[in-house]
Amino acid sequence: MKNRIEEHLISATITEIEWERIHMHLTVKVDYSDRFDPTKPLDFYLVAAFLMANAKYKAEQLDEHTYRLSLNVTNTGAVMCVPTGTYTIYACQGTDILCAPEVAPELAPKLQERSRTFLHNNKTKGYCVNFSVTEDEEDLGIILNIMDLTKSGLKVFNIDDRQANNPTGMAKLKKNLHKRYVKAGRRFMIWDYNTSHDLNRLFRGKNAKPTILFMSEQSETLGTNIMSVADRMVERGMDKDYDIIYSARATVANPHYGIPSWLKVLWKMAKSDMIFIDDHAPILDWIFLNEDTTLIQLWHAGAGFKSSGYSRWGHTGCPAPNGCHRQYKYGIAGSRHIAHFFSEVWGINTENVLPTGMPRMDEFLDPDYRAQKEKELLEQFPMIDGKRVILFAPTYRGKNHFDAHYPYNLIDFDRLYEFCGDDTVVLFKMHPWVSEPVPIKKEHSDKFVDVNNYPNINDLFYKTDLLITDYSSNIFEFSLMRKPMLFFAFDEIQYSFSRGFHRDYEESAPGKVCHTFDEVMTALENDDFDYEKVEEYVDVHFDYIDSGASDRVIDWIVLGNIPEDLQANIKAVEDGVELLHHLDFSSLTPREETDDEEEKEDTHD
């Protein structure tokens, strides 16, 4: 890179800094000299003190003199956070370094409030992005300090300290022994995985079948996306060419599986060439797969609103900077338009999220399957025959599986029952984690039905005329029914703060959003559902509406036949990252004079 800053071809001023979850946005005003060609776009790099670029901003030119720069601090394109260090931003055109943008004087006093700290690891560690300006200089050059923070061992007096929080004596000994036991156990399992992998690769025959593992660490039954792909491989006779194995454990709800269980799953992982999961797998937060093993995420959620993974970085329960998500070679999504939602969650590149569609939709869209399930539903719930069916299916409230609940007191059951009249039935399907049954009065039981024991909510959609939900991803499947939805979001503000949304909730919800149950009833009574938003949702979220998603996963990922345009996009990002790492900004270092040059100066004097 050539340093042309002293030529003053352009000047740039940062007028605003904003944050959108993990995305840093800068507004930059640029002025050009008469000697500069502004028709060629500018590039903006984050350059470390050792004069190597560690990130490139996405630059959108809003007008001739205004750029909007964006950077996801959790993924620079290399599937990692921006490394810690002290950075300067440089504006470049091609291989020419043109200027270091300054901070507008009115923005400079606000830099501290524009800084961000993202807490993680149960809030014991943090990732800090701090803005400041150069000191002892005339200009206001911006400096970014990116730091790792960790909880200090320094004891600070706290009036609320309790023995339970600061154990002493035997309790402290037990706590310390438990920590050492966990660390030692993990070290052994890492060794066991690596050793098992090396032995497997050493002794497997040249003609050995590749091994594919379908795995869950969230449930003792494999999810529908995973089983749809696995079953389809068997249907296609691919079990003759591949060794297909399975593993299903609920280690999140019950981490205390015995040693044989851990050794068994480690051996399965070690011998696998490809691993499919459909949710976060905690074991992969500290077991890092060998590079010859491909990990694929078939996430169970179609596309709801709740922030997950790195979308909610800094919130309780968010991932560490390096862990399971970073290991995904590919993920899947329903369409190209929503791939960026998934890539943000996982901290991987959008180009590696393949728009295959959701495999579980294959069965859902199969006409024979639908006819069979509609018949079974009428047999099991005869009261819905010939009736308008409303399905009330919200997500849970609470932090996790153990305290999941739903505030039934917010529902006016009497008014809802009166609304039903003679032609409407309401089915209640709560989240599986909500153990408390729906409080249906005996006198309401002819029109209200608790269907919590029905195994598959998707089957209920076939006979549902209206869905009432909130933040659940069940809207993904139901939208294909082309029927109205209502969203009872009584806690939208609180939910947004605690869980976060990865997009504007009220804008993107495919139906009318209600904040009180009275608003829900008014919408029902007036048939006011904002139905036009359903078609808009379908257009954005589905590239394919067919029963071929499992085949696309198999063909694209297992057999390696990713469409050429998608392969080209992946390659372009990889090439861009490679190029970034080879950019040399060393010309910014002041050149030291040689002895000959010093001699000439002395002679001239």
C-alpha positions as CSV (number, residue, x, y, z in Angstrom):
1,M,0.0,0.0,0.0
2,K,1.3,3.4,-1.0
3,N,1.2,6.3,1.5
4,R,-0.3,9.4,-0.2
5,I,-1.7,11.1,2.9
6,E,0.7,14.0,2.6
7,E,-0.8,14.8,-0.8
8,H,-4.1,15.8,0.8
9,L,-6.2,14.3,-2.0
10,I,-9.1,13.8,0.4
11,S,-10.2,14.6,3.9
12,A,-12.7,12.5,5.9
13,T,-14.7,13.3,9.1
14,I,-16.6,10.8,11.2
15,T,-19.9,12.6,12.1
16,E,-21.7,9.7,13.9
17,I,-21.1,6.3,15.5
18,E,-24.0,4.0,16.1
19,W,-24.5,0.4,17.2
20,E,-27.0,-2.2,16.0
21,R,-26.5,-5.2,18.2
22,I,-23.0,-6.3,17.2
23,H,-22.7,-4.0,14.2
24,M,-20.7,-0.8,14.4
25,H,-21.9,1.9,12.0
26,L,-19.9,5.0,11.2
27,T,-21.2,8.0,9.1
28,V,-18.2,9.5,7.3
29,K,-18.2,12.8,5.3
30,V,-15.6,13.0,2.6
31,D,-14.2,16.1,0.8
32,Y,-12.2,15.8,-2.4
33,S,-9.4,18.0,-3.8
34,D,-9.6,19.0,-7.5
35,R,-6.8,16.4,-8.2
36,F,-8.8,13.4,-7.0
37,D,-11.1,11.2,-9.0
38,P,-14.1,10.5,-6.8
39,T,-15.8,8.2,-9.3
40,K,-13.8,5.2,-8.0
41,P,-15.1,4.0,-4.6
42,L,-13.2,4.3,-1.3
43,D,-12.3,1.4,1.0
44,F,-12.0,1.8,4.7
45,Y,-9.6,-0.4,6.7
46,L,-9.1,-1.0,10.5
47,V,-5.3,-1.0,10.8
48,A,-3.5,-2.2,13.9
49,A,-0.5,-0.5,15.5
50,F,1.7,-3.0,13.7
51,L,0.4,-1.7,10.4
52,M,-1.5,-4.7,9.2
53,A,-5.2,-4.5,8.4
54,N,-7.4,-6.8,10.6
55,A,-10.8,-5.8,9.2
56,K,-12.4,-4.0,6.2
57,Y,-15.6,-2.0,6.7
58,K,-18.5,-2.6,4.4
59,A,-18.8,0.8,2.8
60,E,-22.1,2.1,1.4
61,Q,-21.9,5.3,-0.5
62,L,-25.0,7.3,0.4
63,D,-24.2,10.3,-1.8
64,E,-21.1,11.9,-3.4
65,H,-19.7,13.0,0.0
66,T,-21.2,10.5,2.5
67,Y,-20.3,6.9,3.3
68,R,-21.9,4.6,5.9
69,L,-19.4,2.1,7.2
70,S,-20.5,-1.1,8.9
71,L,-18.5,-3.7,10.7
72,N,-19.7,-6.8,12.6
73,V,-17.2,-6.9,15.5
74,T,-17.8,-10.6,16.0
75,N,-16.9,-11.6,12.5
76,T,-14.5,-9.8,10.3
77,G,-15.0,-12.4,7.5
78,A,-12.4,-14.6,9.0
79,V,-15.0,-16.1,11.4
80,M,-13.5,-14.4,14.5
81,C,-13.9,-11.2,16.5
82,V,-11.8,-8.2,15.6
83,P,-8.5,-9.1,17.4
84,T,-7.6,-7.1,20.5
85,G,-5.3,-4.1,19.9
86,T,-5.1,-0.4,19.1
87,Y,-6.5,0.6,15.7
88,T,-6.7,3.5,13.3
89,I,-9.1,3.8,10.4
90,Y,-7.6,4.5,7.0
91,A,-9.5,5.5,3.8
92,C,-8.0,4.0,0.7
93,Q,-8.6,3.9,-3.1
94,G,-7.1,0.8,-4.6
95,T,-3.5,0.5,-3.2
96,D,-3.3,4.2,-2.2
97,I,-3.7,5.2,1.4
98,L,-5.4,8.6,1.3
99,C,-6.3,9.7,4.8
100,A,-7.1,8.8,8.4
101,P,-10.6,10.1,9.1
102,E,-10.9,12.5,12.0
103,V,-13.7,12.8,14.5
104,A,-16.1,15.7,14.1
105,P,-15.6,18.2,17.0
106,E,-19.2,17.8,18.2
107,L,-18.9,14.0,18.3
108,A,-15.6,13.9,20.2
109,P,-17.2,14.5,23.7
110,K,-19.6,11.6,23.0
111,L,-17.0,9.0,22.2
112,Q,-17.1,7.3,25.6
113,E,-20.9,6.8,25.4
114,R,-20.5,5.4,21.9
115,S,-18.1,2.8,23.3
116,R,-19.4,-0.7,24.0
117,T,-18.6,-3.6,26.3
118,F,-20.0,-7.0,25.5
119,L,-20.1,-9.3,28.6
120,H,-19.9,-13.0,28.1
121,N,-18.9,-16.2,29.9
122,N,-21.7,-15.6,32.5
123,K,-20.6,-12.0,32.7
124,T,-17.1,-12.9,34.0
125,K,-15.4,-11.7,30.8
126,G,-15.9,-9.0,28.4
127,Y,-15.0,-7.7,24.9
128,C,-14.6,-3.9,24.9
129,V,-14.6,-1.5,22.0
130,N,-13.5,1.9,23.1
131,F,-13.3,5.0,21.1
132,S,-10.9,7.9,21.7
133,V,-9.0,10.6,19.8
134,T,-5.2,11.1,19.3
135,E,-3.6,13.1,22.1
136,D,-1.1,16.0,21.8
137,E,-2.0,16.6,18.2
138,E,-3.9,19.3,16.4
139,D,-6.3,17.0,14.7
140,L,-8.9,14.6,16.2
141,G,-7.8,11.3,14.7
142,I,-10.0,8.4,15.9
143,I,-8.4,5.6,17.9
144,L,-10.2,2.3,18.6
145,N,-8.9,0.2,21.5
146,I,-10.3,-3.3,21.5
147,M,-9.7,-5.2,24.7
148,D,-10.4,-8.5,26.4
149,L,-11.7,-7.9,30.0
150,T,-11.8,-10.5,32.8
151,K,-13.3,-10.5,36.2
152,S,-10.8,-9.2,38.8
153,G,-9.8,-11.2,41.8
154,L,-9.8,-8.0,43.8
155,K,-12.2,-8.1,46.7
156,V,-14.6,-5.2,46.8
157,F,-16.9,-4.6,49.8
158,N,-20.5,-5.4,49.0
159,I,-23.2,-5.0,51.5
160,D,-25.2,-7.8,49.8
161,D,-22.4,-10.4,50.0
162,R,-23.6,-13.7,51.4
163,Q,-21.9,-16.9,52.4
164,A,-23.6,-18.6,49.5
165,N,-21.9,-16.2,47.1
166,N,-18.6,-16.3,48.8
167,P,-18.2,-19.8,50.3
168,T,-15.7,-20.5,53.1
169,G,-14.4,-23.6,54.7
170,M,-15.8,-26.9,53.4
171,A,-18.1,-25.2,50.9
172,K,-15.2,-23.3,49.4
173,L,-13.1,-26.5,49.3
174,K,-15.9,-28.4,47.5
175,K,-16.3,-25.6,45.0
176,N,-12.6,-25.5,44.2
177,L,-12.5,-29.3,43.9
178,H,-15.4,-29.2,41.5
179,K,-13.7,-26.7,39.3
180,R,-10.5,-28.7,39.2
181,Y,-12.5,-31.9,38.5
182,V,-14.3,-30.2,35.5
183,K,-11.0,-28.8,34.1
184,A,-9.2,-32.1,34.5
185,G,-12.2,-34.0,32.9
186,R,-12.2,-31.7,29.9
187,R,-8.5,-32.0,29.4
188,F,-8.8,-35.8,29.4
189,M,-11.7,-35.7,26.9
190,I,-9.8,-33.3,24.6
191,W,-6.9,-35.8,24.7
192,D,-9.2,-38.7,24.2
193,Y,-10.9,-37.1,21.2
194,N,-7.6,-36.2,19.5
195,T,-6.1,-39.6,20.2
196,S,-9.2,-41.4,18.9
197,H,-9.3,-39.3,15.8
198,D,-5.6,-39.9,15.0
199,L,-5.9,-43.7,15.6
200,N,-9.1,-43.9,13.4
201,R,-7.4,-42.1,10.5
202,L,-4.3,-44.2,10.9
203,F,-6.0,-47.6,10.9
204,R,-9.1,-47.0,8.7
205,G,-8.8,-48.8,5.4
206,K,-8.5,-47.0,2.1
207,N,-11.9,-48.2,1.0
208,A,-13.6,-47.4,4.3
209,K,-16.9,-45.7,4.0
210,P,-17.1,-42.0,5.1
211,T,-18.9,-41.7,8.4
212,I,-21.7,-39.2,8.9
213,L,-22.9,-38.4,12.5
214,F,-26.3,-37.0,13.2
215,M,-26.1,-35.6,16.7
216,S,-27.9,-33.6,19.3
217,E,-26.7,-32.5,22.7
218,Q,-30.0,-30.7,23.5
219,S,-32.4,-33.7,23.5
220,E,-32.5,-37.5,23.7
221,T,-34.5,-37.5,20.5
222,L,-33.1,-36.2,17.2
223,G,-34.9,-33.1,15.8
224,T,-37.0,-33.2,12.6
225,N,-34.5,-31.4,10.4
226,I,-31.8,-33.9,11.3
227,M,-34.0,-36.9,11.0
228,S,-35.5,-35.7,7.7
229,V,-32.0,-35.6,6.2
230,A,-30.9,-38.9,7.7
231,D,-34.1,-40.7,6.7
232,R,-33.8,-39.3,3.1
233,M,-30.2,-40.6,2.8
234,V,-31.4,-44.1,3.8
235,E,-34.4,-43.8,1.3
236,R,-31.9,-43.0,-1.4
237,G,-29.8,-46.0,-0.5
238,M,-26.9,-43.9,0.6
239,D,-26.4,-46.0,3.8
240,K,-24.5,-48.4,1.5
241,D,-21.9,-45.8,0.7
242,Y,-21.8,-44.0,4.1
243,D,-21.6,-45.2,7.6
244,I,-24.6,-43.3,9.2
245,I,-24.5,-43.1,13.0
246,Y,-26.5,-41.2,15.6
247,S,-26.1,-39.6,19.0
248,A,-28.7,-37.9,21.1
249,R,-28.2,-36.6,24.6
250,A,-29.8,-33.9,26.7
251,T,-26.6,-32.5,28.3
252,V,-28.0,-29.0,28.7
253,A,-30.9,-30.2,31.0
254,N,-28.7,-33.0,32.5
255,P,-25.0,-32.4,32.2
256,H,-24.2,-35.4,34.5
257,Y,-24.0,-38.2,32.0
258,G,-21.7,-41.0,33.0
259,I,-18.2,-41.5,31.7
260,P,-19.2,-44.2,29.2
261,S,-21.6,-41.8,27.6
262,W,-19.0,-39.2,27.1
263,L,-16.4,-41.6,25.8
264,K,-19.0,-43.0,23.3
265,V,-19.9,-39.6,21.9
266,L,-16.2,-38.6,21.7
267,W,-15.5,-41.8,19.7
268,K,-18.4,-41.1,17.3
269,M,-17.2,-37.5,16.8
270,A,-13.6,-38.7,16.3
271,K,-14.4,-41.2,13.6
272,S,-16.8,-38.9,11.7
273,D,-16.0,-37.1,8.5
274,M,-19.2,-35.0,8.7
275,I,-21.3,-34.1,11.7
276,F,-24.9,-32.6,11.5
277,I,-26.4,-30.8,14.5
278,D,-29.6,-28.8,14.8
279,D,-28.9,-26.6,17.8
280,H,-26.0,-25.5,20.0
281,A,-23.8,-28.4,21.1
282,P,-22.0,-27.4,24.4
283,I,-19.4,-30.1,24.0
284,L,-18.1,-28.3,20.9
285,D,-17.5,-25.2,22.9
286,W,-14.3,-26.8,24.2
287,I,-13.8,-29.8,21.8
288,F,-12.4,-28.4,18.6
289,L,-12.9,-30.7,15.7
290,N,-10.1,-31.8,13.4
291,E,-9.9,-29.9,10.2
292,D,-10.8,-33.0,8.2
293,T,-14.2,-33.1,9.9
294,T,-17.0,-30.9,8.5
295,L,-19.6,-29.6,11.0
296,I,-23.0,-28.5,9.6
297,Q,-25.7,-26.7,11.5
298,L,-29.3,-27.6,10.5
299,W,-30.8,-25.2,13.0
300,H,-34.3,-26.1,14.2
301,A,-35.7,-22.6,14.0
302,G,-37.0,-21.4,10.7
303,A,-36.9,-17.7,11.3
304,G,-38.5,-16.1,14.3
305,F,-37.6,-12.9,16.0
306,K,-35.7,-13.9,19.1
307,S,-32.0,-13.0,19.1
308,S,-29.7,-16.0,19.7
309,G,-26.0,-16.6,19.7
310,Y,-23.9,-13.6,18.7
311,S,-27.0,-11.6,17.8
312,R,-27.5,-11.2,21.6
313,W,-23.8,-10.8,22.5
314,G,-23.5,-9.1,25.8
315,H,-26.8,-10.5,27.1
316,T,-27.0,-13.3,29.7
317,G,-26.3,-16.7,28.1
318,C,-24.6,-15.4,25.0
319,P,-21.7,-17.4,23.6
320,A,-18.0,-16.9,24.2
321,P,-15.8,-15.4,21.4
322,N,-14.7,-18.9,20.3
323,G,-16.8,-21.9,20.6
324,C,-19.3,-24.3,18.9
325,H,-20.8,-21.8,16.4
326,R,-17.4,-20.8,15.0
327,Q,-16.8,-24.4,13.8
328,Y,-19.7,-24.6,11.3
329,K,-18.6,-25.1,7.8
330,Y,-22.2,-24.5,6.6
331,G,-25.5,-23.7,8.0
332,I,-28.9,-23.6,6.2
333,A,-31.7,-21.2,5.8
334,G,-35.1,-20.9,4.0
335,S,-33.9,-18.3,1.5
336,R,-31.0,-16.1,0.5
337,H,-32.9,-13.1,1.9
338,I,-32.7,-14.3,5.5
339,A,-29.3,-16.0,5.4
340,H,-27.7,-13.0,7.2
341,F,-30.0,-13.5,10.2
342,F,-28.5,-17.0,10.7
343,S,-24.9,-16.0,9.9
344,E,-25.1,-13.2,12.6
345,V,-26.4,-15.7,15.2
346,W,-23.5,-18.2,14.4
347,G,-20.7,-15.7,13.8
348,I,-20.0,-17.2,10.4
349,N,-20.1,-15.7,6.9
350,T,-23.5,-15.2,5.2
351,E,-22.2,-16.9,2.1
352,N,-21.8,-20.1,4.1
353,V,-25.4,-20.2,5.0
354,L,-26.9,-22.2,2.2
355,P,-30.6,-21.5,1.2
356,T,-31.6,-25.1,0.9
357,G,-34.9,-24.7,2.8
358,M,-35.8,-26.5,6.0
359,P,-35.7,-30.3,5.7
360,R,-38.6,-30.7,8.1
361,M,-40.8,-28.8,5.6
362,D,-40.5,-31.8,3.2
363,E,-43.0,-33.8,5.2
364,F,-45.1,-30.8,6.1
365,L,-45.6,-29.9,2.4
366,D,-46.3,-33.5,1.3
367,P,-49.9,-33.7,0.2
368,D,-50.3,-37.4,1.2
369,Y,-48.9,-36.7,4.7
370,R,-51.3,-33.7,5.1
371,A,-54.3,-35.7,4.1
372,Q,-53.5,-38.4,6.6
373,K,-52.9,-35.9,9.5
374,E,-56.1,-34.0,8.8
375,K,-58.0,-37.3,9.0
376,E,-56.2,-38.2,12.3
377,L,-56.9,-34.7,13.8
378,L,-60.6,-35.0,13.1
379,E,-60.7,-38.4,14.8
380,Q,-58.7,-37.2,17.8
381,F,-60.5,-33.8,18.2
382,P,-64.0,-34.2,16.7
383,M,-65.1,-30.9,18.1
384,I,-63.1,-29.0,15.4
385,D,-65.0,-30.6,12.5
386,G,-66.7,-27.8,10.6
387,K,-65.5,-25.2,13.0
388,R,-63.3,-22.2,12.7
389,V,-60.1,-23.2,14.6
390,I,-57.9,-20.7,16.5
391,L,-54.6,-22.0,17.7
392,F,-53.1,-20.2,20.7
393,A,-49.3,-21.1,20.6
394,P,-47.0,-18.6,22.3
395,T,-43.4,-19.2,23.4
396,Y,-42.4,-19.6,27.1
397,R,-41.4,-16.9,29.6
398,G,-38.4,-17.4,31.9
399,K,-34.7,-17.9,31.6
400,N,-34.6,-21.6,30.8
401,H,-36.2,-25.0,31.0
402,F,-36.4,-25.0,34.8
403,D,-38.4,-21.8,35.3
404,A,-40.3,-21.7,32.0
405,H,-43.9,-20.5,32.5
406,Y,-46.6,-18.5,30.8
407,P,-48.8,-15.8,32.5
408,Y,-52.3,-17.3,31.9
409,N,-53.8,-14.5,34.1
410,L,-53.4,-12.1,31.1
411,I,-55.9,-14.1,29.1
412,D,-59.6,-13.2,29.4
413,F,-60.9,-16.7,29.0
414,D,-64.5,-15.6,29.6
415,R,-64.5,-13.0,26.8
416,L,-62.7,-15.4,24.5
417,Y,-65.2,-18.1,25.2
418,E,-68.1,-15.7,24.5
419,F,-66.5,-14.7,21.2
420,C,-66.3,-18.3,20.0
421,G,-70.1,-18.6,19.8
422,D,-71.2,-21.7,18.0
423,D,-68.7,-21.7,15.2
424,T,-65.3,-21.4,16.8
425,V,-63.0,-23.6,18.8
426,V,-59.7,-22.6,20.5
427,L,-56.8,-25.0,20.8
428,F,-54.0,-24.2,23.3
429,K,-50.6,-25.5,22.5
430,M,-48.0,-24.1,24.9
431,H,-44.2,-24.4,24.6
432,P,-43.0,-27.9,25.7
433,W,-41.1,-26.3,28.6
434,V,-44.2,-24.9,30.1
435,S,-45.3,-27.6,32.6
436,E,-48.3,-25.8,34.1
437,P,-51.5,-26.8,32.2
438,V,-53.8,-24.3,30.7
439,P,-56.5,-23.3,33.3
440,I,-59.6,-24.3,31.3
441,K,-62.8,-24.1,33.2
442,K,-65.2,-27.1,33.0
443,E,-67.9,-24.9,31.5
444,H,-65.4,-23.8,28.7
445,S,-64.3,-27.3,27.8
446,D,-66.7,-27.6,24.8
447,K,-64.8,-24.8,23.0
448,F,-61.4,-24.7,24.6
449,V,-59.0,-27.7,24.1
450,D,-55.6,-28.2,25.7
451,V,-53.5,-29.9,23.0
452,N,-50.2,-29.8,24.8
453,N,-49.8,-33.6,24.6
454,Y,-50.1,-33.5,20.8
455,P,-46.6,-34.2,19.6
456,N,-46.2,-32.1,16.5
457,I,-47.5,-28.5,16.3
458,N,-47.0,-28.4,12.5
459,D,-49.8,-31.0,12.1
460,L,-52.2,-28.8,13.9
461,F,-51.6,-26.0,11.4
462,Y,-53.5,-28.0,8.7
463,K,-56.8,-27.4,10.5
464,T,-56.0,-24.0,12.0
465,D,-57.7,-20.9,10.6
466,L,-56.0,-18.3,12.8
467,L,-52.7,-18.5,14.8
468,I,-52.2,-16.4,17.9
469,T,-48.5,-16.4,18.9
470,D,-45.8,-13.9,20.0
471,Y,-42.1,-14.4,19.3
472,S,-42.1,-18.1,18.3
473,S,-40.6,-19.4,15.1
474,N,-43.7,-21.5,14.5
475,I,-44.8,-18.6,12.1
476,F,-42.3,-20.0,9.6
477,E,-44.4,-23.1,8.8
478,F,-47.8,-21.6,9.4
479,S,-47.1,-18.8,6.9
480,L,-47.3,-21.3,4.1
481,M,-51.0,-22.0,5.1
482,R,-51.6,-18.4,3.9
483,K,-53.9,-17.8,6.8
484,P,-54.0,-14.9,9.3
485,M,-51.9,-14.4,12.4
486,L,-52.1,-12.3,15.6
487,F,-49.2,-11.5,17.8
488,F,-49.9,-11.1,21.5
489,A,-46.7,-9.3,22.6
490,F,-47.7,-7.9,26.0
491,D,-44.0,-7.7,27.0
492,E,-42.4,-6.6,23.8
493,I,-40.2,-3.9,25.5
494,Q,-39.1,-6.2,28.3
495,Y,-38.5,-9.1,25.9
496,S,-36.5,-6.9,23.6
497,F,-34.2,-5.9,26.4
498,S,-33.8,-9.4,27.9
499,R,-33.7,-11.6,24.8
500,G,-33.3,-9.0,22.0
501,F,-34.7,-9.0,18.5
502,H,-32.5,-9.5,15.4
503,R,-34.9,-7.3,13.4
504,D,-37.7,-4.9,13.9
505,Y,-40.5,-6.9,15.5
506,E,-43.6,-4.9,14.6
507,E,-42.4,-4.3,11.0
508,S,-41.5,-7.9,10.2
509,A,-44.3,-9.8,12.2
510,P,-46.6,-11.3,9.5
511,G,-49.7,-10.1,11.2
512,K,-51.2,-7.5,13.6
513,V,-49.2,-7.0,16.8
514,C,-51.3,-6.5,20.0
515,H,-49.9,-5.5,23.4
516,T,-53.0,-6.2,25.5
517,F,-55.5,-9.1,25.4
518,D,-58.2,-6.4,24.9
519,E,-56.4,-5.5,21.7
520,V,-56.4,-9.2,20.7
521,M,-60.1,-9.5,21.2
522,T,-60.8,-6.3,19.3
523,A,-58.8,-7.6,16.4
524,L,-60.7,-10.9,16.5
525,E,-64.0,-9.2,16.7
526,N,-63.2,-6.9,13.7
527,D,-61.3,-9.4,11.6
528,D,-58.3,-7.0,11.7
529,F,-55.2,-9.1,11.1
530,D,-53.0,-7.1,8.7
531,Y,-53.2,-10.2,6.5
532,E,-51.2,-8.6,3.6
533,K,-48.1,-9.1,5.7
534,V,-48.3,-12.9,5.4
535,E,-47.6,-12.9,1.7
536,E,-44.7,-10.4,2.2
537,Y,-43.3,-12.8,4.8
538,V,-43.5,-15.8,2.5
539,D,-41.9,-14.0,-0.4
540,V,-38.9,-13.1,1.8
541,H,-38.4,-16.3,3.7
542,F,-38.8,-19.1,1.1
543,D,-36.7,-19.6,-2.0
544,Y,-38.4,-23.0,-2.5
545,I,-41.9,-24.2,-1.5
546,D,-41.6,-27.9,-2.2
547,S,-40.5,-31.2,-0.5
548,G,-36.9,-31.1,-1.8
549,A,-35.0,-29.4,1.1
550,S,-33.5,-32.7,2.4
551,D,-32.4,-33.6,-1.1
552,R,-30.7,-30.2,-1.5
553,V,-28.9,-30.6,1.8
554,I,-27.7,-34.0,0.7
555,D,-26.8,-33.0,-2.9
556,W,-25.2,-29.6,-1.9
557,I,-23.4,-30.5,1.3
558,V,-22.9,-34.3,1.5
559,L,-22.2,-34.8,-2.2
560,G,-20.5,-31.4,-2.6
561,N,-22.6,-30.2,-5.4
562,I,-23.2,-26.6,-4.2
563,P,-24.6,-24.4,-7.0
564,E,-21.9,-22.6,-8.8
565,D,-23.1,-19.1,-8.0
566,L,-23.1,-19.9,-4.3
567,Q,-19.6,-21.5,-4.5
568,A,-18.4,-18.4,-6.2
569,N,-19.8,-16.2,-3.4
570,I,-18.0,-18.4,-0.8
571,K,-14.8,-18.2,-2.7
572,A,-15.0,-14.4,-3.1
573,V,-15.2,-14.0,0.6
574,E,-12.3,-16.4,1.3
575,D,-10.2,-14.5,-1.3
576,G,-11.1,-11.2,0.2
577,V,-10.0,-12.4,3.7
578,E,-6.7,-13.7,2.2
579,L,-6.1,-10.4,0.4
580,L,-6.8,-8.4,3.6
581,H,-4.2,-10.4,5.5
582,H,-1.6,-9.6,2.8
583,L,-2.2,-5.8,2.7
584,D,0.9,-4.0,3.9
585,F,0.5,-0.6,5.5
586,S,4.2,-0.3,6.5
587,S,4.5,2.8,4.3
588,L,2.8,4.7,7.1
589,T,5.9,4.3,9.2
590,P,8.1,7.5,9.0
591,R,11.1,6.6,6.8
592,E,14.5,6.8,8.5
593,E,17.1,8.8,6.6
594,T,20.1,6.9,5.3
595,D,23.7,8.0,6.0
596,D,24.1,9.2,2.4
597,E,21.0,11.4,2.8
598,E,22.2,12.9,6.1
599,E,25.6,13.6,4.4
600,K,23.9,15.4,1.5
601,E,22.0,17.6,4.0
602,D,25.2,18.5,5.9
603,T,26.9,19.4,2.6
604,H,23.9,21.6,1.5
605,D,24.0,23.4,4.9
